[in-house]
Amino acid sequence: MLSLRSLSVVFVLVAFAVPLACGSSADTPASTDPDGGTGPVPTTPMPTTTTPTPGPDSGPPPDVTYPIKHVIVVVKENHTFDNYFGSFPGAEGTSTYKTSDGMTHPVPHATDKVPHDTSHAHSAGLVDYNNGKMDGWDLPGSSAASTGDLQPYGQYQETDIPNYWQYAKHYTLADHFHSEMIGPSFPGHLEVLAAQAGWAIGNPSSLPYWGCDQNNATITILDQATCKEKSVAPCFDIPSIPDILPSGVDWKFYGTQFPVFNEVWSMFDGVKSIRQDGAKWAKVVQYDQFDADIAAKTLPEVTFLVNQDADSEHPALGIGGFDVGGVCSGENWTVRHLNKVMTSDYWKDTVILFTMDDFGGWYDHVPPPRQYGCDPKAPYGLGFRLPLIIISPYAKPGFIFKETAEHASIARFIEKIFHSTKTLHDLDPAAQDAQANDLLNAFDFKQTPLLPLVLTERTCP
């Protein structure tokens, strides 16, 4: 433009993407504690530039029993960290953007309903990246070049997304969480599920299914042996998170669909071992089943809650007769479903991870700290920063998690929480989870559990 062991995990990964798609900083570093984060959020904005702490596998040793039984991963569409939280107190944000001539300018205010999409192709992202200077949005071939206006530099304020800010203030906000690669929705969503995307750099050539169901479709990958692009079918023989879950730990994907589709839109469609196994594909269901499973007390340990239609928060798509709503309506959708968790027995042992699928062409001023892929001058990844809100009774309250993390950290966290005996990287070296931050330093499992935060949906403009 998605018998039980001593603990189980429900991940709510909120990422932003749809089948068609898919904000200079101060020089004073923020103080950090030994865990790699800052303390309670200050009362006034303090944008900072800091050197994030790497911190993979930095949490408790593997024999620790965690008080977590469910992980919910919520994935929404197409926003960078600066775009949503660039003015968040204590986070590494910005009130200006930089252009390739070295000039800085104040960021404009983003609109609730963004009138048109912005290129977030791999090629455009590399121009934006501009060899790590993060000032290429004004250059030919960039994301901004696709719009002809200042839209990609836009930034939302707390008044625009107050409930997301409430989650971030009460629980933990990660301000150095990166997409796994520079590019659009298909690889972004797949990396959430598999810690890799088969080296895909774009979206499939045709709609609607974006995977094994799409006959005659192709997708461009970057062949790591030759470092050349080639076209393959968007049906990948790669492992995914269900493959590393121990016996007794179940999963389900709750997704949406455009009115013209006849099945749930999920990047599990692009994972051959899931799509071609009837029993596994039966775990890919409509999003309204999420609320029903909570009410029936049948929510699996690991779940993905993904919206790719009208409430995805994706910019306008220009589809005749149908289009996405806006940021407000998307936030309401998220609140509606998280309230179900907050008011249930599941809250006491749940972790919710809210994030995006990709950068959506929006500006972010922090360069990715790690480059990988066959060409260091045109890296496959890491991509740009995305929002990550960590919501749990055991998330450090009012905490900004400053360690470098990435999409693959989701898989790594699940592996740690469930004591998986193998990583996805063990099954396929292309998977990035083994080296990824495990997010455990965002938690204090000995603290008095935090109360749930039930929020009110807003009247949208």
Secondary structure as the mmCIF struct_conf table of DSSP 4:
data_model
#
loop_
_struct_conf.conf_type_id
_struct_conf.id
_struct_conf.beg_label_comp_id
_struct_conf.beg_label_asym_id
_struct_conf.beg_label_seq_id
_struct_conf.end_label_comp_id
_struct_conf.end_label_asym_id
_struct_conf.end_label_seq_id
BEND BEND1 SER A 6 SER A 6
STRN STRN1 PHE A 11 LEU A 13
STRN STRN2 PHE A 16 PHE A 16
TURN_TY1_P TURN_TY1_P1 PRO A 19 LEU A 20
BEND BEND2 ASP A 27 ASP A 27
HELX_LH_PP_P HELX_LH_PP_P1 THR A 28 SER A 31
TURN_TY1_P TURN_TY1_P2 PRO A 34 ASP A 35
BEND BEND3 GLY A 36 GLY A 36
STRN STRN3 GLY A 37 THR A 38
BEND BEND4 PRO A 40 PRO A 40
HELX_LH_PP_P HELX_LH_PP_P2 VAL A 41 PRO A 42
BEND BEND5 THR A 43 THR A 44
TURN_TY1_P TURN_TY1_P3 PRO A 56 ASP A 57
BEND BEND6 GLY A 59 PRO A 60
TURN_TY1_P TURN_TY1_P4 PRO A 62 ASP A 63
HELX_LH_PP_P HELX_LH_PP_P3 VAL A 64 TYR A 66
BEND BEND7 PRO A 67 PRO A 67
STRN STRN4 HIS A 70 LYS A 76
STRN STRN5 GLU A 77 GLU A 77
BEND BEND8 ASN A 78 ASN A 78
HELX_RH_AL_P HELX_RH_AL_P1 PHE A 81 PHE A 85
TURN_TY1_P TURN_TY1_P5 GLY A 86 SER A 87
TURN_TY1_P TURN_TY1_P6 PRO A 89 GLY A 90
BEND BEND9 ALA A 91 GLU A 92
BEND BEND10 SER A 95 SER A 95
STRN STRN6 THR A 96 LYS A 98
TURN_TY1_P TURN_TY1_P7 SER A 100 ASP A 101
BEND BEND11 GLY A 102 GLY A 102
STRN STRN7 THR A 104 PRO A 106
HELX_LH_PP_P HELX_LH_PP_P4 VAL A 107 PRO A 108
STRN STRN8 HIS A 109 HIS A 109
HELX_LH_PP_P HELX_LH_PP_P5 ALA A 110 THR A 111
BEND BEND12 ASP A 112 LYS A 113
BEND BEND13 PRO A 115 HIS A 116
HELX_RH_AL_P HELX_RH_AL_P2 HIS A 122 TYR A 129
HELX_RH_3T_P HELX_RH_3T_P1 ASN A 130 GLY A 132
TURN_TY1_P TURN_TY1_P8 LYS A 133 LYS A 133
HELX_RH_3T_P HELX_RH_3T_P2 GLY A 136 ASP A 138
BEND BEND14 LEU A 139 LEU A 139
TURN_TY1_P TURN_TY1_P9 PRO A 140 GLY A 141
BEND BEND15 SER A 142 SER A 142
TURN_TY1_P TURN_TY1_P10 SER A 143 SER A 143
HELX_RH_3T_P HELX_RH_3T_P3 ALA A 144 SER A 146
TURN_TY1_P TURN_TY1_P11 THR A 147 GLY A 148
BEND BEND16 ASP A 149 LEU A 150
HELX_RH_3T_P HELX_RH_3T_P4 GLN A 151 TYR A 153
STRN STRN9 GLN A 155 GLN A 155
TURN_TY1_P TURN_TY1_P12 GLU A 158 ASP A 160
BEND BEND17 ILE A 161 ILE A 161
HELX_RH_AL_P HELX_RH_AL_P3 PRO A 162 HIS A 170
BEND BEND18 TYR A 171 TYR A 171
STRN STRN10 THR A 172 ALA A 174
BEND BEND19 ASP A 175 HIS A 176
STRN STRN11 PHE A 177 HIS A 178
BEND BEND20 GLU A 180 GLY A 183
HELX_RH_AL_P HELX_RH_AL_P4 SER A 185 ALA A 194
BEND BEND21 ALA A 195 ALA A 195
TURN_TY1_P TURN_TY1_P13 GLY A 198 TRP A 199
STRN STRN12 ALA A 200 ALA A 200
BEND BEND22 GLY A 202 GLY A 202
BEND BEND23 SER A 205 SER A 206
BEND BEND24 PRO A 208 PRO A 208
BEND BEND25 GLY A 211 GLY A 211
TURN_TY1_P TURN_TY1_P14 CYS A 212 ASP A 213
BEND BEND26 GLN A 214 GLN A 214
TURN_TY1_P TURN_TY1_P15 ASN A 215 ASN A 216
STRN STRN13 ILE A 219 ASP A 223
TURN_TY1_P TURN_TY1_P16 GLN A 224 CYS A 227
STRN STRN14 LYS A 228 VAL A 232
BEND BEND27 PRO A 234 PRO A 234
STRN STRN15 PHE A 236 PHE A 236
HELX_RH_3T_P HELX_RH_3T_P5 ILE A 241 ILE A 244
HELX_LH_PP_P HELX_LH_PP_P6 LEU A 245 PRO A 246
TURN_TY1_P TURN_TY1_P17 SER A 247 GLY A 248
STRN STRN16 TRP A 251 GLY A 255
TURN_TY1_P TURN_TY1_P18 PRO A 259 VAL A 260
BEND BEND28 ASN A 262 GLU A 263
HELX_RH_3T_P HELX_RH_3T_P6 MET A 267 GLY A 270
STRN STRN17 VAL A 271 VAL A 271
HELX_RH_AL_P HELX_RH_AL_P5 LYS A 272 ARG A 275
TURN_TY1_P TURN_TY1_P19 GLN A 276 GLN A 276
HELX_RH_AL_P HELX_RH_AL_P6 GLY A 278 TRP A 281
TURN_TY1_P TURN_TY1_P20 ALA A 282 LYS A 283
STRN STRN18 VAL A 284 GLN A 286
TURN_TY1_P TURN_TY1_P21 TYR A 287 TYR A 287
HELX_RH_AL_P HELX_RH_AL_P7 ASP A 288 ALA A 295
TURN_TY1_P TURN_TY1_P22 ALA A 296 LYS A 297
BEND BEND29 GLU A 301 GLU A 301
STRN STRN19 VAL A 302 VAL A 306
BEND BEND30 ASP A 309 ASP A 309
TURN_TY1_P TURN_TY1_P23 ALA A 310 ASP A 311
BEND BEND31 SER A 312 SER A 312
HELX_LH_PP_P HELX_LH_PP_P7 HIS A 314 ALA A 316
TURN_TY1_P TURN_TY1_P24 GLY A 320 GLY A 321
HELX_RH_AL_P HELX_RH_AL_P8 VAL A 327 MET A 342
TURN_TY1_P TURN_TY1_P25 THR A 343 THR A 343
BEND BEND32 SER A 344 SER A 344
HELX_RH_3T_P HELX_RH_3T_P7 ASP A 345 ASP A 349
STRN STRN20 THR A 350 MET A 356
BEND BEND33 ASP A 357 ASP A 357
TURN_TY1_P TURN_TY1_P26 GLY A 360 GLY A 361
BEND BEND34 VAL A 366 VAL A 366
HELX_LH_PP_P HELX_LH_PP_P8 PRO A 367 PRO A 368
BEND BEND35 PRO A 369 PRO A 369
STRN STRN21 TYR A 372 TYR A 372
BEND BEND36 GLY A 373 CYS A 374
TURN_TY1_P TURN_TY1_P27 PRO A 376 LYS A 377
BEND BEND37 ALA A 378 ALA A 378
BEND BEND38 TYR A 380 TYR A 380
STRN STRN22 GLY A 381 GLY A 381
STRN STRN23 ARG A 385 ARG A 385
STRN STRN24 LEU A 388 ILE A 391
BEND BEND39 SER A 392 SER A 392
TURN_TY1_P TURN_TY1_P28 PRO A 393 TYR A 394
STRN STRN25 ALA A 395 ALA A 395
HELX_LH_PP_P HELX_LH_PP_P9 LYS A 396 LYS A 396
TURN_TY1_P TURN_TY1_P29 PRO A 397 GLY A 398
STRN STRN26 PHE A 399 PHE A 401
BEND BEND40 GLU A 403 GLU A 403
STRN STRN27 ALA A 405 GLU A 406
TURN_TY1_P TURN_TY1_P30 HIS A 407 HIS A 407
HELX_RH_AL_P HELX_RH_AL_P9 ALA A 408 PHE A 418
TURN_TY1_P TURN_TY1_P31 HIS A 419 HIS A 419
BEND BEND41 THR A 421 LYS A 422
HELX_RH_AL_P HELX_RH_AL_P10 LEU A 424 LEU A 427
TURN_TY1_P TURN_TY1_P32 PRO A 429 ALA A 430
TURN_TY1_P TURN_TY1_P33 ALA A 434 GLN A 435
BEND BEND42 ALA A 436 ALA A 436
HELX_RH_3T_P HELX_RH_3T_P8 LEU A 440 ALA A 442
STRN STRN28 PHE A 443 PHE A 443
TURN_TY1_P TURN_TY1_P34 PHE A 445 LYS A 446
BEND BEND43 GLN A 447 GLN A 447
HELX_LH_PP_P HELX_LH_PP_P10 THR A 448 PRO A 452
HELX_LH_PP_P HELX_LH_PP_P11 THR A 456 CYS A 460
#
